Amino acid sequence: MNKLQIRARLLEQGLTLRQFALNKGYSPRTLTQVMDRWVGANTLPNGRVAFSIMRDLSVQVGSELIPGLLNHPFAKAS
């Protein structure tokens, strides 16, 4: 799934990227940077914030954005 598809899924739910970020307590700019870096990647993010953003975004859009992300032990810890 690419960035435009993620944006479209959020819009279907009545959310913009900015609204999603603010609702979850993230900076909208950080969300944009994390999406630029990690959407379409094959490895998991190293940082806590990036991991949390990608996990929350995956749950919100209903699709695992990075293979293995939602099965990782840290995905269930928060």
VENBELMO-V119674 format. One record per run of one state. SS is the DSSP state (~ for helix, > for strand, _ for the rest). FROM is the first residue (numbers start at 0). LEN is the number of residues. If there is no record, write none. Layout:
<<SS | FROM | LEN> <SS | FROM | LEN>>
This chain:
<<_ | 0 | 2> <~ | 2 | 10> <_ | 12 | 4> <~ | 16 | 8> <_ | 24 | 3> <~ | 27 | 11> <_ | 38 | 9> <~ | 47 | 14> <_ | 61 | 11> <~ | 72 | 5> <_ | 77 | 1>>
